[in-house]
Amino acid sequence: MKLQKETEPLLSLVKKIYIVWSYDISNLNLSDTEDRKWAIEQVLMNGTINDIYQLNYREIEKYLPVMNLPKYIKGLWQNYFLWKKKNILK
């Protein structure tokens, strides 16, 4: 099942105690859009650069407009995707 393969890397990330420490992730359903978006938000806010490298950037771009992120993090990602579209970044 394709979705299962897509959820495994994200699930391994949110299991890291420094990313999600205030929520019981045993109830997390990464097949659910809201749970998936929440998990990505947690990695973007609390993960290391190596954790963020493991995310699916298409998903970040897809969910970014509705993500609950601090302005500086959201702005960084908005600029990143804008610059990618303008071929400023490779």
N, CA, C and O atoms as a GROMACS GRO file, in nm:
protein
  360
    1MET      N    1   0.084  -0.118   0.000
    1MET     CA    2   0.000   0.000   0.000
    1MET      C    3   0.088   0.124   0.000
    1MET      O    4   0.176   0.137   0.085
    2LYS      N    5   0.066   0.214  -0.094
    2LYS     CA    6   0.152   0.331  -0.110
    2LYS      C    7   0.147   0.424   0.011
    2LYS      O    8   0.250   0.472   0.056
    3LEU      N    9   0.027   0.450   0.064
    3LEU     CA   10   0.015   0.540   0.177
    3LEU      C   11   0.092   0.490   0.298
    3LEU      O   12   0.150   0.569   0.372
    4GLN      N   13   0.094   0.361   0.318
    4GLN     CA   14   0.170   0.302   0.428
    4GLN      C   15   0.317   0.339   0.416
    4GLN      O   16   0.380   0.380   0.514
    5LYS      N   17   0.373   0.326   0.294
    5LYS     CA   18   0.514   0.361   0.273
    5LYS      C   19   0.538   0.509   0.296
    5LYS      O   20   0.644   0.548   0.344
    6GLU      N   21   0.439   0.594   0.260
    6GLU     CA   22   0.454   0.738   0.279
    6GLU      C   23   0.445   0.777   0.425
    6GLU      O   24   0.504   0.878   0.464
    7THR      N   25   0.373   0.701   0.506
    7THR     CA   26   0.356   0.738   0.646
    7THR      C   27   0.473   0.692   0.733
    7THR      O   28   0.497   0.751   0.838
    8GLU      N   29   0.545   0.589   0.692
    8GLU     CA   30   0.652   0.535   0.775
    8GLU      C   31   0.761   0.636   0.809
    8GLU      O   32   0.796   0.648   0.927
    9PRO      N   33   0.816   0.712   0.711
    9PRO     CA   34   0.920   0.808   0.749
    9PRO      C   35   0.868   0.916   0.843
    9PRO      O   36   0.937   0.955   0.937
   10LEU      N   37   0.747   0.965   0.819
   10LEU     CA   38   0.691   1.069   0.904
   10LEU      C   39   0.664   1.014   1.044
   10LEU      O   40   0.689   1.083   1.143
   11LEU      N   41   0.614   0.893   1.054
   11LEU     CA   42   0.589   0.832   1.184
   11LEU      C   43   0.719   0.815   1.263
   11LEU      O   44   0.722   0.841   1.383
   12SER      N   45   0.826   0.774   1.196
   12SER     CA   46   0.954   0.759   1.266
   12SER      C   47   1.005   0.894   1.316
   12SER      O   48   1.072   0.900   1.419
   13LEU      N   49   0.973   1.002   1.245
   13LEU     CA   50   1.015   1.134   1.289
   13LEU      C   51   0.937   1.180   1.412
   13LEU      O   52   0.997   1.228   1.508
   14VAL      N   53   0.805   1.164   1.410
   14VAL     CA   54   0.726   1.213   1.524
   14VAL      C   55   0.745   1.128   1.649
   14VAL      O   56   0.705   1.169   1.758
   15LYS      N   57   0.804   1.012   1.634
   15LYS     CA   58   0.834   0.929   1.752
   15LYS      C   59   0.954   0.983   1.829
   15LYS      O   60   0.976   0.943   1.943
   16LYS      N   61   1.031   1.073   1.769
   16LYS     CA   62   1.146   1.130   1.838
   16LYS      C   63   1.096   1.223   1.948
   16LYS      O   64   1.015   1.312   1.924
   17ILE      N   65   1.144   1.202   2.068
   17ILE     CA   66   1.095   1.273   2.185
   17ILE      C   67   1.116   1.424   2.174
   17ILE      O   68   1.035   1.500   2.228
   18TYR      N   69   1.220   1.471   2.107
   18TYR     CA   70   1.242   1.614   2.098
   18TYR      C   71   1.151   1.680   1.995
   18TYR      O   72   1.141   1.803   1.992
   19ILE      N   73   1.084   1.601   1.912
   19ILE     CA   74   0.989   1.658   1.816
   19ILE      C   75   0.849   1.662   1.876
   19ILE      O   76   0.784   1.767   1.876
   20VAL      N   77   0.803   1.552   1.928
   20VAL     CA   78   0.669   1.547   1.989
   20VAL      C   79   0.685   1.490   2.129
   20VAL      O   80   0.706   1.370   2.148
   21TRP      N   81   0.673   1.577   2.227
   21TRP     CA   82   0.688   1.535   2.366
   21TRP      C   83   0.562   1.562   2.446
   21TRP      O   84   0.551   1.517   2.560
   22SER      N   85   0.466   1.634   2.390
   22SER     CA   86   0.349   1.674   2.467
   22SER      C   87   0.220   1.610   2.418
   22SER      O   88   0.111   1.656   2.450
   23TYR      N   89   0.231   1.504   2.340
   23TYR     CA   90   0.113   1.443   2.280
   23TYR      C   91   0.132   1.293   2.274
   23TYR      O   92   0.241   1.245   2.242
   24ASP      N   93   0.027   1.220   2.302
   24ASP     CA   94   0.031   1.073   2.293
   24ASP      C   95   0.013   1.036   2.146
   24ASP      O   96  -0.099   1.039   2.094
   25ILE      N   97   0.121   1.000   2.079
   25ILE     CA   98   0.114   0.973   1.935
   25ILE      C   99   0.056   0.836   1.903
   25ILE      O  100   0.044   0.802   1.785
   26SER      N  101   0.022   0.758   2.003
   26SER     CA  102  -0.037   0.627   1.975
   26SER      C  103  -0.173   0.641   1.906
   26SER      O  104  -0.219   0.548   1.840
   27ASN      N  105  -0.237   0.757   1.920
   27ASN     CA  106  -0.365   0.782   1.854
   27ASN      C  107  -0.349   0.855   1.721
   27ASN      O  108  -0.449   0.887   1.656
   28LEU      N  109  -0.227   0.882   1.681
   28LEU     CA  110  -0.201   0.956   1.558
   28LEU      C  111  -0.229   0.869   1.437
   28LEU      O  112  -0.178   0.758   1.426
   29ASN      N  113  -0.310   0.920   1.345
   29ASN     CA  114  -0.345   0.849   1.222
   29ASN      C  115  -0.291   0.929   1.104
   29ASN      O  116  -0.354   1.026   1.061
   30LEU      N  117  -0.176   0.891   1.053
   30LEU     CA  118  -0.112   0.968   0.947
   30LEU      C  119  -0.180   0.952   0.812
   30LEU      O  120  -0.140   1.016   0.714
   31SER      N  121  -0.282   0.869   0.804
   31SER     CA  122  -0.365   0.863   0.684
   31SER      C  123  -0.468   0.975   0.684
   31SER      O  124  -0.526   1.008   0.581
   32ASP      N  125  -0.491   1.033   0.801
   32ASP     CA  126  -0.583   1.144   0.816
   32ASP      C  127  -0.510   1.275   0.785
   32ASP      O  128  -0.401   1.301   0.837
   33THR      N  129  -0.569   1.357   0.700
   33THR     CA  130  -0.504   1.481   0.655
   33THR      C  131  -0.468   1.573   0.770
   33THR      O  132  -0.357   1.627   0.773
   34GLU      N  133  -0.557   1.591   0.865
   34GLU     CA  134  -0.529   1.682   0.978
   34GLU      C  135  -0.416   1.630   1.065
   34GLU      O  136  -0.330   1.707   1.108
   35ASP      N  137  -0.414   1.500   1.093
   35ASP     CA  138  -0.306   1.442   1.172
   35ASP      C  139  -0.173   1.452   1.098
   35ASP      O  140  -0.070   1.482   1.158
   36ARG      N  141  -0.177   1.428   0.969
   36ARG     CA  142  -0.056   1.435   0.887
   36ARG      C  143   0.000   1.577   0.886
   36ARG      O  144   0.120   1.598   0.903
   37LYS      N  145  -0.088   1.674   0.865
   37LYS     CA  146  -0.048   1.815   0.866
   37LYS      C  147   0.012   1.852   1.001
   37LYS      O  148   0.114   1.919   1.008
   38TRP      N  149  -0.053   1.808   1.109
   38TRP     CA  150  -0.004   1.836   1.244
   38TRP      C  151   0.136   1.777   1.264
   38TRP      O  152   0.224   1.843   1.320
   39ALA      N  153   0.156   1.655   1.218
   39ALA     CA  154   0.286   1.589   1.234
   39ALA      C  155   0.395   1.665   1.158
   39ALA      O  156   0.506   1.682   1.209
   40ILE      N  157   0.364   1.711   1.038
   40ILE     CA  158   0.462   1.787   0.960
   40ILE      C  159   0.492   1.919   1.031
   40ILE      O  160   0.608   1.961   1.036
   41GLU      N  161   0.391   1.984   1.085
   41GLU     CA  162   0.413   2.107   1.162
   41GLU      C  163   0.510   2.083   1.277
   41GLU      O  164   0.600   2.164   1.301
   42GLN      N  165   0.492   1.973   1.347
   42GLN     CA  166   0.579   1.942   1.461
   42GLN      C  167   0.724   1.925   1.418
   42GLN      O  168   0.815   1.973   1.485
   43VAL      N  169   0.745   1.857   1.306
   43VAL     CA  170   0.881   1.838   1.256
   43VAL      C  171   0.940   1.972   1.214
   43VAL      O  172   1.056   2.000   1.244
   44LEU      N  173   0.862   2.055   1.146
   44LEU     CA  174   0.913   2.186   1.102
   44LEU      C  175   0.948   2.276   1.220
   44LEU      O  176   1.042   2.354   1.212
   45MET      N  177   0.872   2.266   1.328
   45MET     CA  178   0.896   2.353   1.444
   45MET      C  179   1.001   2.297   1.540
   45MET      O  180   1.075   2.374   1.601
   46ASN      N  181   1.009   2.165   1.554
   46ASN     CA  182   1.092   2.107   1.659
   46ASN      C  183   1.203   2.015   1.609
   46ASN      O  184   1.289   1.974   1.687
   47GLY      N  185   1.202   1.983   1.481
   47GLY     CA  186   1.299   1.889   1.428
   47GLY      C  187   1.433   1.953   1.395
   47GLY      O  188   1.446   2.076   1.390
   48THR      N  189   1.530   1.869   1.374
   48THR     CA  190   1.662   1.915   1.330
   48THR      C  191   1.660   1.927   1.177
   48THR      O  192   1.564   1.887   1.112
   49ILE      N  193   1.766   1.982   1.122
   49ILE     CA  194   1.775   1.994   0.976
   49ILE      C  195   1.770   1.856   0.911
   49ILE      O  196   1.713   1.840   0.803
   50ASN      N  197   1.830   1.757   0.975
   50ASN     CA  198   1.826   1.621   0.920
   50ASN      C  199   1.684   1.564   0.922
   50ASN      O  200   1.646   1.489   0.831
   51ASP      N  201   1.607   1.598   1.023
   51ASP     CA  202   1.466   1.555   1.027
   51ASP      C  203   1.388   1.620   0.914
   51ASP      O  204   1.311   1.554   0.844
   52ILE      N  205   1.409   1.749   0.896
   52ILE     CA  206   1.336   1.824   0.792
   52ILE      C  207   1.372   1.773   0.653
   52ILE      O  208   1.285   1.768   0.565
   53TYR      N  209   1.497   1.735   0.631
   53TYR     CA  210   1.538   1.678   0.501
   53TYR      C  211   1.456   1.554   0.466
   53TYR      O  212   1.438   1.524   0.348
   54GLN      N  213   1.408   1.483   0.566
   54GLN     CA  214   1.334   1.359   0.542
   54GLN      C  215   1.188   1.380   0.506
   54GLN      O  216   1.119   1.287   0.465
   55LEU      N  217   1.139   1.505   0.521
   55LEU     CA  218   0.999   1.534   0.488
   55LEU      C  219   0.978   1.538   0.337
   55LEU      O  220   1.071   1.558   0.260
   56ASN      N  221   0.854   1.519   0.298
   56ASN     CA  222   0.814   1.531   0.159
   56ASN      C  223   0.784   1.680   0.135
   56ASN      O  224   0.686   1.732   0.186
   57TYR      N  225   0.869   1.747   0.056
   57TYR     CA  226   0.855   1.890   0.036
   57TYR      C  227   0.728   1.926  -0.039
   57TYR      O  228   0.675   2.036  -0.023
   58ARG      N  229   0.678   1.834  -0.121
   58ARG     CA  230   0.549   1.859  -0.189
   58ARG      C  231   0.436   1.870  -0.087
   58ARG      O  232   0.344   1.950  -0.103
   59GLU      N  233   0.444   1.788   0.017
   59GLU     CA  234   0.343   1.795   0.122
   59GLU      C  235   0.355   1.925   0.201
   59GLU      O  236   0.254   1.985   0.236
   60ILE      N  237   0.476   1.967   0.228
   60ILE     CA  238   0.494   2.095   0.298
   60ILE      C  239   0.430   2.206   0.216
   60ILE      O  240   0.356   2.288   0.270
   61GLU      N  241   0.458   2.208   0.088
   61GLU     CA  242   0.403   2.312   0.000
   61GLU      C  243   0.250   2.304  -0.005
   61GLU      O  244   0.182   2.407  -0.004
   62LYS      N  245   0.197   2.184  -0.011
   62LYS     CA  246   0.052   2.163  -0.017
   62LYS      C  247  -0.018   2.215   0.108
   62LYS      O  248  -0.120   2.284   0.098
   63TYR      N  249   0.036   2.183   0.224
   63TYR     CA  250  -0.029   2.218   0.351
   63TYR      C  251   0.011   2.355   0.405
   63TYR      O  252  -0.055   2.406   0.496
   64LEU      N  253   0.116   2.414   0.353
   64LEU     CA  254   0.170   2.538   0.409
   64LEU      C  255   0.065   2.648   0.428
   64LEU      O  256   0.066   2.712   0.533
   65PRO      N  257  -0.023   2.673   0.332
   65PRO     CA  258  -0.120   2.783   0.352
   65PRO      C  259  -0.209   2.765   0.475
   65PRO      O  260  -0.257   2.864   0.530
   66VAL      N  261  -0.232   2.643   0.519
   66VAL     CA  262  -0.321   2.620   0.634
   66VAL      C  263  -0.248   2.570   0.757
   66VAL      O  264  -0.311   2.535   0.857
   67MET      N  265  -0.116   2.567   0.752
   67MET     CA  266  -0.039   2.521   0.867
   67MET      C  267  -0.035   2.628   0.976
   67MET      O  268  -0.032   2.748   0.948
   68ASN      N  269  -0.036   2.581   1.099
   68ASN     CA  270  -0.026   2.667   1.215
   68ASN      C  271   0.121   2.672   1.257
   68ASN      O  272   0.166   2.595   1.342
   69LEU      N  273   0.195   2.764   1.196
   69LEU     CA  274   0.339   2.776   1.220
   69LEU      C  275   0.371   2.918   1.263
   69LEU      O  276   0.298   3.011   1.228
   70PRO      N  277   0.480   2.938   1.339
   70PRO     CA  278   0.525   3.074   1.366
   70PRO      C  279   0.554   3.146   1.234
   70PRO      O  280   0.594   3.084   1.135
   71LYS      N  281   0.534   3.278   1.235
   71LYS     CA  282   0.552   3.357   1.112
   71LYS      C  283   0.688   3.336   1.047
   71LYS      O  284   0.697   3.323   0.925
   72TYR      N  285   0.793   3.332   1.128
   72TYR     CA  286   0.927   3.322   1.070
   72TYR      C  287   0.950   3.187   1.001
   72TYR      O  288   1.021   3.180   0.901
   73ILE      N  289   0.890   3.082   1.052
   73ILE     CA  290   0.904   2.950   0.988
   73ILE      C  291   0.819   2.945   0.862
   73ILE      O  292   0.865   2.899   0.757
   74LYS      N  293   0.696   2.991   0.872
   74LYS     CA  294   0.607   2.991   0.756
   74LYS      C  295   0.666   3.080   0.645
   74LYS      O  296   0.665   3.042   0.527
   75GLY      N  297   0.716   3.197   0.682
   75GLY     CA  298   0.776   3.288   0.584
   75GLY      C  299   0.897   3.228   0.515
   75GLY      O  300   0.914   3.245   0.394
   76LEU      N  301   0.980   3.158   0.590
   76LEU     CA  302   1.096   3.092   0.532
   76LEU      C  303   1.054   2.993   0.424
   76LEU      O  304   1.110   2.992   0.315
   77TRP      N  305   0.953   2.910   0.455
   77TRP     CA  306   0.906   2.810   0.358
   77TRP      C  307   0.834   2.874   0.241
   77TRP      O  308   0.846   2.827   0.128
   78GLN      N  309   0.759   2.981   0.265
   78GLN     CA  310   0.694   3.051   0.153
   78GLN      C  311   0.799   3.105   0.058
   78GLN      O  312   0.786   3.092  -0.064
   79ASN      N  313   0.904   3.166   0.112
   79ASN     CA  314   1.013   3.217   0.028
   79ASN      C  315   1.086   3.105  -0.044
   79ASN      O  316   1.120   3.118  -0.162
   80TYR      N  317   1.109   2.996   0.026
   80TYR     CA  318   1.176   2.881  -0.036
   80TYR      C  319   1.100   2.835  -0.161
   80TYR      O  320   1.160   2.819  -0.267
   81PHE      N  321   0.970   2.814  -0.147
   81PHE     CA  322   0.892   2.765  -0.261
   81PHE      C  323   0.880   2.871  -0.371
   81PHE      O  324   0.877   2.837  -0.489
   82LEU      N  325   0.872   2.998  -0.334
   82LEU     CA  326   0.869   3.105  -0.432
   82LEU      C  327   0.999   3.109  -0.512
   82LEU      O  328   0.997   3.120  -0.634
   83TRP      N  329   1.111   3.098  -0.442
   83TRP     CA  330   1.241   3.101  -0.509
   83TRP      C  331   1.262   2.978  -0.596
   83TRP      O  332   1.324   2.986  -0.702
   84LYS      N  333   1.209   2.863  -0.552
   84LYS     CA  334   1.218   2.742  -0.636
   84LYS      C  335   1.141   2.762  -0.766
   84LYS      O  336   1.187   2.722  -0.873
   85LYS      N  337   1.023   2.823  -0.758
   85LYS     CA  338   0.942   2.845  -0.878
   85LYS      C  339   1.009   2.943  -0.973
   85LYS      O  340   0.994   2.932  -1.095
   86LYS      N  341   1.082   3.038  -0.917
   86LYS     CA  342   1.151   3.138  -0.999
   86LYS      C  343   1.291   3.090  -1.041
   86LYS      O  344   1.368   3.166  -1.101
   87ASN      N  345   1.322   2.965  -1.009
   87ASN     CA  346   1.452   2.904  -1.039
   87ASN      C  347   1.570   2.980  -0.978
   87ASN      O  348   1.680   2.978  -1.032
   88ILE      N  349   1.545   3.046  -0.867
   88ILE     CA  350   1.653   3.110  -0.792
   88ILE      C  351   1.730   3.004  -0.714
   88ILE      O  352   1.852   3.013  -0.696
   89LEU      N  353   1.656   2.903  -0.667
   89LEU     CA  354   1.716   2.788  -0.598
   89LEU      C  355   1.707   2.668  -0.688
   89LEU      O  356   1.613   2.654  -0.767
   90LYS      N  357   1.802   2.582  -0.677
   90LYS     CA  358   1.800   2.458  -0.758
   90LYS      C  359   1.760   2.342  -0.674
   90LYS      O  360   1.753   2.230  -0.725
   0.00000   0.00000   0.00000
